[in-house]
Amino acid sequence: MLILLIVYSTTPLNRPPRDWDTDRFPFWPVNPNCSTAEILELTINPCARYKDRTMGNGCLLRRGTSVEFTLRFKPSIDVQSVTHEAQGEIVMANVSFRDMDPNACPCIQGGCPIRSNQVVSYVNTIQIKRMWPAFRVPVTYYVRGDNATTLVCFRMAAKLA
């Protein structure tokens, strides 16, 4: 019975909400209350689309290349410093991308601090290591402000090839 509860509790995290248009957006909110900022634009480049049976459309990410995340958002609070983190869900455990510098201020146009209700442009490039195994993985991406307040979060299906 315990195993069924664990599998049941983690399964919804791998899937987009029922009403989410994964044909248009290969990413989706982690949960409705996750982002405190308004997401205006999110692009993932390159993002060769593929169809995932459980997670809808996802991004095919080639090992040995880099992927650029471009995000425009409007925070609801003033923030002095910003961090970011990407996690892959591997065997029901979240594993952080280790080579990612947690300081996100260099990724923000104009740097830190950022002001509430002003549009923020964020660009970050992540290296997809050639040594990583080829497999499918749900990726959760966070941009956080002071006191670990989550400004933006989203999930996407990724297939490393």
Residue frames as qw, qx, qy, qz and C-alpha x, y, z in Angstrom:
[[0.000, 0.883, 0.468, 0.000, 0.00, 0.00, 0.00],
 [0.319, -0.770, 0.092, 0.545, 2.81, 2.43, 0.80],
 [0.385, -0.104, 0.588, 0.703, 4.39, 1.97, -2.63],
 [0.172, 0.636, 0.660, 0.361, 1.08, 2.77, -4.32],
 [0.167, -0.919, -0.265, 0.238, 0.80, 5.98, -2.30],
 [0.376, -0.562, 0.324, 0.661, 4.30, 7.11, -3.31],
 [0.308, 0.163, 0.691, 0.634, 3.71, 6.39, -6.99],
 [0.048, 0.779, 0.606, 0.157, 0.31, 8.07, -6.87],
 [0.236, -0.880, -0.142, 0.388, 1.65, 11.18, -5.14],
 [0.320, -0.495, 0.416, 0.693, 4.52, 11.71, -7.61],
 [0.438, 0.361, 0.715, 0.407, 2.72, 10.89, -10.87],
 [0.190, 0.905, 0.382, -0.012, 0.81, 14.19, -11.20],
 [0.263, -0.798, 0.228, 0.492, 4.08, 16.14, -10.98],
 [0.435, -0.146, 0.683, 0.568, 5.23, 14.53, -14.25],
 [0.251, 0.529, 0.715, 0.381, 2.20, 15.61, -16.22],
 [0.023, -0.155, -0.059, -0.986, 0.91, 18.98, -17.33],
 [0.389, 0.269, 0.538, -0.698, -2.51, 20.09, -16.05],
 [0.486, 0.399, 0.774, 0.079, -5.37, 18.65, -18.11],
 [0.341, 0.882, 0.307, -0.108, -6.21, 21.99, -19.70],
 [0.264, -0.712, 0.372, 0.533, -2.59, 22.90, -20.57],
 [0.734, 0.666, -0.007, -0.135, -1.84, 23.29, -24.30],
 [0.643, -0.462, 0.478, 0.381, 1.41, 21.32, -24.67],
 [0.663, 0.515, 0.385, 0.383, 1.20, 21.70, -28.45],
 [0.165, 0.922, 0.022, 0.348, 1.85, 25.42, -27.96],
 [0.201, -0.791, 0.469, -0.338, 3.90, 25.30, -24.76],
 [0.775, 0.111, -0.614, 0.098, 6.21, 22.37, -23.97],
 [0.243, 0.099, -0.653, 0.711, 6.45, 23.58, -20.36],
 [0.461, -0.634, -0.477, -0.396, 3.86, 24.01, -17.62],
 [0.288, -0.685, 0.355, -0.567, 3.57, 25.43, -14.09],
 [0.222, 0.151, -0.911, 0.313, 4.76, 23.15, -11.29],
 [0.099, -0.559, -0.796, 0.210, 1.55, 23.99, -9.44],
 [0.080, 0.826, 0.408, 0.380, -0.87, 26.92, -9.64],
 [0.359, -0.932, -0.036, 0.011, 0.72, 28.77, -6.69],
 [0.836, -0.108, 0.063, 0.535, 4.37, 28.20, -7.58],
 [0.410, 0.317, 0.124, 0.846, 5.21, 31.43, -9.43],
 [0.139, -0.713, -0.419, 0.545, 4.70, 34.69, -7.56],
 [0.012, -0.452, 0.301, 0.839, 5.71, 36.67, -10.66],
 [0.705, 0.569, 0.239, -0.349, 3.66, 37.01, -13.82],
 [0.545, -0.133, 0.644, 0.519, 5.36, 35.08, -16.65],
 [0.400, 0.702, -0.022, -0.589, 5.16, 37.13, -19.83],
 [0.719, 0.564, -0.366, -0.174, 7.35, 35.02, -22.12],
 [0.636, -0.452, 0.622, 0.069, 9.37, 31.83, -21.94],
 [0.770, 0.544, -0.286, -0.171, 11.40, 30.38, -24.79],
 [0.733, -0.391, 0.531, 0.166, 13.71, 27.40, -24.83],
 [0.646, 0.729, -0.184, -0.134, 16.17, 27.34, -27.71],
 [0.436, 0.058, -0.656, -0.613, 16.85, 24.97, -29.32],
 [0.534, 0.026, 0.679, -0.503, 13.76, 22.96, -28.50],
 [0.357, 0.095, -0.780, -0.505, 13.18, 20.27, -31.10],
 [0.682, -0.162, 0.247, -0.669, 9.71, 19.02, -30.18],
 [0.297, 0.056, -0.947, -0.109, 8.94, 15.41, -29.44],
 [0.685, -0.368, -0.193, -0.598, 5.78, 13.73, -28.20],
 [0.039, 0.234, -0.873, 0.427, 6.00, 12.15, -24.76],
 [0.416, -0.351, -0.799, -0.256, 3.30, 9.62, -23.83],
 [0.428, -0.574, -0.619, 0.323, 2.92, 10.81, -20.24],
 [0.276, -0.541, -0.174, 0.775, 4.10, 14.43, -20.30],
 [0.409, 0.858, 0.232, -0.207, 2.79, 15.72, -23.65],
 [0.622, 0.704, -0.101, 0.327, 5.13, 17.63, -25.94],
 [0.648, -0.662, 0.104, 0.362, 8.66, 18.09, -24.76],
 [0.242, 0.885, -0.373, -0.138, 12.06, 19.33, -25.88],
 [0.953, 0.110, -0.018, 0.282, 14.67, 17.07, -27.44],
 [0.181, -0.927, 0.322, 0.070, 18.00, 18.28, -26.05],
 [0.844, 0.414, -0.283, 0.193, 21.18, 17.15, -27.78],
 [0.748, -0.571, 0.079, 0.329, 24.08, 16.16, -25.54],
 [0.618, -0.053, 0.245, 0.746, 27.22, 18.17, -26.19],
 [0.113, 0.587, 0.319, 0.736, 25.23, 21.34, -26.98],
 [0.066, -0.165, -0.492, 0.852, 23.83, 24.21, -24.95],
 [0.088, -0.663, -0.702, -0.245, 20.25, 25.28, -24.34],
 [0.075, 0.145, -0.161, 0.973, 19.19, 28.88, -23.77],
 [0.149, -0.656, -0.725, 0.149, 16.29, 29.73, -21.47],
 [0.058, 0.226, 0.058, 0.971, 14.87, 33.20, -22.14],
 [0.237, -0.604, -0.741, 0.176, 12.31, 34.47, -19.70],
 [0.045, -0.366, 0.017, -0.929, 10.44, 37.74, -19.31],
 [0.413, -0.541, -0.725, 0.103, 8.51, 38.15, -16.09],
 [0.138, -0.644, 0.056, -0.751, 7.04, 40.81, -13.83],
 [0.394, -0.131, -0.781, 0.467, 7.72, 40.23, -10.11],
 [0.364, -0.764, -0.422, -0.325, 5.14, 41.27, -7.53],
 [0.609, -0.759, -0.045, 0.226, 7.84, 42.15, -4.96],
 [0.181, 0.879, -0.435, 0.073, 11.17, 44.00, -4.82],
 [0.975, -0.118, 0.007, 0.186, 14.11, 41.61, -4.85],
 [0.207, -0.875, 0.398, 0.184, 17.73, 42.34, -3.91],
 [0.086, -0.455, 0.851, 0.249, 19.32, 39.10, -5.14],
 [0.853, 0.240, -0.062, -0.459, 18.18, 36.30, -7.46],
 [0.329, -0.340, 0.874, 0.107, 19.13, 32.63, -7.63],
 [0.772, 0.274, -0.251, -0.516, 18.15, 29.92, -10.09],
 [0.396, -0.274, 0.874, -0.065, 18.15, 26.15, -10.17],
 [0.716, 0.213, -0.436, -0.502, 17.29, 23.40, -12.62],
 [0.484, -0.259, 0.797, -0.253, 16.41, 19.92, -11.36],
 [0.541, 0.137, -0.705, -0.438, 15.88, 16.68, -13.20],
 [0.762, -0.255, 0.365, -0.470, 13.55, 14.12, -11.67],
 [0.491, 0.364, -0.787, -0.087, 15.42, 10.84, -11.72],
 [0.505, -0.184, -0.836, 0.110, 13.82, 7.78, -10.12],
 [0.416, -0.773, -0.448, -0.170, 11.42, 9.96, -8.08],
 [0.533, -0.592, -0.119, 0.593, 14.24, 12.14, -6.70],
 [0.298, 0.952, 0.045, 0.060, 15.05, 15.70, -7.76],
 [0.755, -0.190, 0.140, 0.611, 18.68, 16.05, -8.81],
 [0.063, 0.922, -0.020, -0.382, 20.09, 19.56, -9.33],
 [0.719, 0.607, -0.053, 0.333, 22.17, 20.43, -12.39],
 [0.707, -0.528, -0.084, 0.463, 25.49, 20.75, -10.54],
 [0.531, 0.080, 0.194, 0.821, 27.36, 22.98, -12.99],
 [0.007, -0.783, -0.379, -0.492, 24.81, 25.78, -12.72],
 [0.233, 0.110, -0.386, 0.886, 26.05, 28.82, -10.75],
 [0.119, -0.625, -0.744, 0.204, 23.21, 29.64, -8.32],
 [0.064, -0.545, -0.101, 0.830, 23.75, 33.40, -8.72],
 [0.428, 0.592, 0.637, 0.246, 21.20, 34.52, -11.35],
 [0.028, -0.851, -0.090, 0.517, 21.98, 38.26, -11.22],
 [0.174, -0.411, 0.574, 0.687, 24.36, 38.05, -14.24],
 [0.202, 0.307, 0.863, 0.347, 21.48, 36.49, -16.24],
 [0.075, 0.816, 0.532, -0.214, 19.20, 39.46, -15.62],
 [0.375, 0.574, 0.197, 0.701, 19.39, 42.40, -17.99],
 [0.174, -0.781, 0.076, -0.595, 20.42, 45.32, -15.78],
 [0.381, 0.177, -0.769, 0.481, 21.45, 42.93, -12.98],
 [0.472, -0.610, -0.625, 0.123, 20.16, 42.98, -9.42],
 [0.307, 0.263, 0.789, -0.463, 18.22, 44.34, -7.58],
 [0.069, -0.326, -0.699, -0.633, 14.92, 44.09, -9.44],
 [0.252, 0.036, 0.308, -0.917, 11.80, 46.11, -8.70],
 [0.354, 0.386, 0.817, -0.240, 8.21, 44.97, -8.35],
 [0.479, 0.730, 0.419, -0.249, 5.87, 45.40, -11.33],
 [0.202, 0.770, -0.428, -0.428, 8.77, 46.07, -13.73],
 [0.940, 0.321, -0.072, -0.087, 9.44, 43.68, -16.61],
 [0.453, -0.626, 0.612, 0.167, 12.57, 41.60, -16.04],
 [0.790, 0.496, -0.328, -0.152, 14.49, 39.97, -18.90],
 [0.622, -0.499, 0.603, -0.015, 16.41, 36.82, -17.91],
 [0.788, 0.479, -0.361, -0.135, 18.62, 34.70, -20.19],
 [0.538, -0.546, 0.642, -0.037, 20.54, 31.62, -19.04],
 [0.690, 0.433, -0.541, -0.210, 22.46, 29.03, -21.02],
 [0.760, -0.378, 0.505, -0.156, 22.84, 25.49, -19.72],
 [0.251, 0.488, -0.797, -0.251, 25.38, 23.05, -21.14],
 [0.951, -0.022, 0.083, -0.296, 23.92, 19.62, -21.90],
 [0.292, -0.621, 0.718, 0.114, 26.93, 17.46, -21.09],
 [0.623, 0.349, -0.625, -0.315, 27.96, 14.77, -23.57],
 [0.174, 0.196, -0.921, 0.287, 28.67, 12.44, -20.63],
 [0.534, 0.029, 0.460, -0.709, 25.04, 12.57, -19.43],
 [0.315, 0.134, 0.930, 0.132, 23.04, 9.46, -20.33],
 [0.292, -0.088, -0.485, -0.819, 20.45, 9.58, -23.10],
 [0.115, -0.395, -0.892, 0.188, 17.05, 9.36, -21.40],
 [0.203, -0.676, -0.383, -0.595, 13.75, 11.16, -20.78],
 [0.376, -0.262, -0.572, 0.680, 13.54, 13.37, -17.71],
 [0.111, -0.898, -0.380, -0.190, 11.07, 15.90, -16.33],
 [0.451, 0.139, -0.215, 0.855, 12.98, 19.13, -15.63],
 [0.244, -0.880, -0.401, 0.069, 11.84, 21.69, -13.05],
 [0.439, 0.356, -0.046, 0.824, 13.31, 25.19, -13.31],
 [0.347, -0.808, -0.412, 0.237, 13.21, 27.77, -10.50],
 [0.282, 0.495, -0.112, 0.814, 14.08, 31.47, -10.32],
 [0.518, -0.654, -0.511, 0.208, 14.05, 32.61, -6.70],
 [0.056, 0.808, -0.096, 0.578, 14.39, 35.92, -4.92],
 [0.058, -0.490, 0.600, -0.630, 15.28, 36.92, -1.37],
 [0.515, -0.188, 0.654, -0.521, 14.56, 34.38, 1.38],
 [0.173, -0.002, 0.956, 0.236, 14.11, 31.66, -1.28],
 [0.504, 0.508, 0.363, -0.598, 10.82, 33.20, -2.47],
 [0.490, 0.191, 0.732, 0.434, 9.99, 31.51, -5.76],
 [0.213, 0.493, -0.105, -0.837, 9.51, 34.13, -8.45],
 [0.689, 0.383, -0.354, -0.503, 9.13, 31.76, -11.40],
 [0.423, -0.231, 0.876, 0.006, 8.90, 28.00, -11.70],
 [0.760, 0.357, -0.175, -0.514, 7.96, 25.69, -14.54],
 [0.673, -0.170, 0.715, 0.078, 8.30, 22.06, -15.62],
 [0.578, 0.564, -0.368, -0.461, 9.10, 20.62, -18.98],
 [0.954, 0.021, 0.293, 0.057, 9.54, 17.20, -20.50],
 [0.138, 0.793, -0.543, -0.241, 13.09, 16.74, -21.81],
 [0.979, 0.103, 0.151, 0.085, 14.67, 13.96, -23.78],
 [0.205, -0.765, 0.527, 0.308, 18.46, 13.88, -23.79],
 [0.913, 0.375, 0.162, 0.018, 19.75, 12.41, -27.04]]
